[in-house]
Amino acid sequence: MFRDLKVRGVLIFIVVLAAAYK
């Protein structure tokens, strides 16, 4: 559960960073 949550958080963080750079 915690692992899935962590992975999801990292994925969302990367997506947000990519959107900010674009």
C-alpha positions as CSV (number, residue, x, y, z in Angstrom):
1,M,0.0,0.0,0.0
2,F,2.7,2.5,1.1
3,R,4.9,1.5,-1.9
4,D,2.0,2.0,-4.4
5,L,1.3,5.4,-2.8
6,K,5.0,6.4,-3.0
7,V,5.2,5.3,-6.7
8,R,2.1,7.3,-7.5
9,G,3.4,10.4,-5.7
10,V,6.7,10.2,-7.6
11,L,4.9,9.8,-10.9
12,I,2.6,12.7,-10.2
13,F,5.6,14.8,-9.1
14,I,7.5,14.0,-12.4
15,V,4.4,14.9,-14.4
16,V,4.0,18.2,-12.6
17,L,7.7,19.0,-13.1
18,A,7.4,18.2,-16.8
19,A,4.3,20.4,-17.1
20,A,6.1,23.3,-15.3
21,Y,9.1,23.1,-17.6
22,K,6.9,23.1,-20.7
